[in-house]
């Protein structure tokens, strides 16, 4: 399975057109948008349309700049999949997620991060590979630069559920950086995005 994952678009419609072209060229099976699609709830029309015009399936979680109202609007208008507290299964690959941030307009507490991920993870059965999606990075991570604490709930989920891959965004300065926690490859996919194969 081939995935194009990106985050922190902050309303850049022209860039989304470029990413839709990339997704189509790379023949991805799924596009994952890991939050902060807007800036301070300032909805921008046309962010999802380029992907749908290319026939690409899209899954999304909210970041700390948008809430479930904006995500639900995308679900209703464009048929995207909401991953916040939910899971998707593609053959023997399971994808589960939790949105929101640890700062900003839309936040969760640490127990809520973990419990939301647990609920989504526990709904997956008979999968051989798992991909976990959050907006915020795990705590005690190089992805936080020592300046942004990250989430202990997300780290606990990585340690307990041991996904093969975890993708996040949130900290713009560490875009593109990868680390390994236990057996999990953790990527800050950022705005430029990353192609991930499972």
QUIBEL-V347556 format. One record per pair of residues at least 12 apart in sequence whose ideal C-beta (glycine too) atoms are under 7 Angstrom apart, sorted by the first residue. I is the first residue (numbers start at 1). J is the second residue. Records with the same first field share a line. If there is no record, write none. Layout:
BEGIN
I=J + J
END
This chain:
BEGIN
1=29 + 90 + 93 + 197 + 198
2=26 + 27 + 28 + 29 + 195 + 197
3=28 + 29 + 30 + 32 + 196
4=19 + 22 + 23 + 26 + 28 + 31 + 193 + 195
5=32 + 34 + 167 + 189 + 193 + 194 + 196
6=19 + 33 + 189 + 191 + 193
7=33 + 34 + 35 + 36 + 63 + 135 + 169 + 189 + 190 + 191
8=36 + 169 + 172 + 190 + 191
9=36 + 37 + 47 + 191
10=36 + 38 + 39
11=38 + 39 + 42 + 44
13=44 + 46 + 47
16=47 + 50
17=50
19=193
20=50 + 51 + 54 + 56
23=51 + 54 + 56
24=54 + 56
26=195
28=56 + 195
29=90
30=57 + 59
31=51 + 56 + 57 + 58
32=59 + 133 + 167
33=58 + 60
34=61 + 133 + 135 + 167 + 168 + 169 + 189
35=61 + 62 + 63 + 99 + 135 + 169
36=63 + 64 + 65 + 135 + 169
37=66
38=65 + 66 + 70
39=65
40=65 + 105
41=65 + 66 + 70 + 105
43=70
48=74 + 78 + 80
52=78
58=80
59=80 + 81 + 83 + 88 + 95
60=74 + 80 + 82 + 83
61=83 + 84 + 97 + 98 + 99 + 133 + 135
62=84 + 99 + 100 + 106
63=99 + 101 + 135 + 170
64=100 + 101 + 103 + 104 + 105 + 106 + 107 + 135
65=104 + 105
66=106
67=106
68=84
71=84
83=95 + 96 + 97 + 133
84=97 + 98 + 99
85=98 + 116 + 119 + 120
86=120
87=120 + 121 + 123 + 124
89=124 + 127
92=126 + 127 + 128 + 129
93=127 + 129 + 198
94=124 + 127 + 130
95=131 + 133
96=117 + 120 + 121 + 124 + 132
97=120 + 132 + 133 + 134
98=113 + 116 + 117 + 120 + 134
99=135
100=135
101=135 + 136 + 170
102=136 + 149 + 150 + 151
110=151 + 152 + 153
111=153
113=151 + 153 + 154
114=153 + 156 + 157
117=132 + 157
118=157
121=161
129=164 + 198
130=161 + 163 + 164
131=163 + 164 + 165 + 198
132=157 + 158 + 161 + 163 + 166
133=167
134=154 + 168
135=168 + 169 + 170
136=150 + 151 + 154 + 168 + 170
137=150 + 168 + 170 + 171 + 188
138=150 + 151 + 154 + 155 + 158 + 181 + 186
139=151 + 152 + 155
140=155
141=179
142=177 + 179
143=168 + 171 + 174 + 177 + 179 + 186 + 188
144=171
145=171 + 173 + 174
148=171
158=181 + 182 + 184
159=182
162=182 + 183 + 184
163=184
164=184 + 198
165=184 + 185 + 196 + 198
166=184 + 186
167=187 + 189
168=188
169=188 + 189 + 190
171=188
172=190
174=188
175=188 + 190 + 191 + 192
176=188 + 190 + 192
END
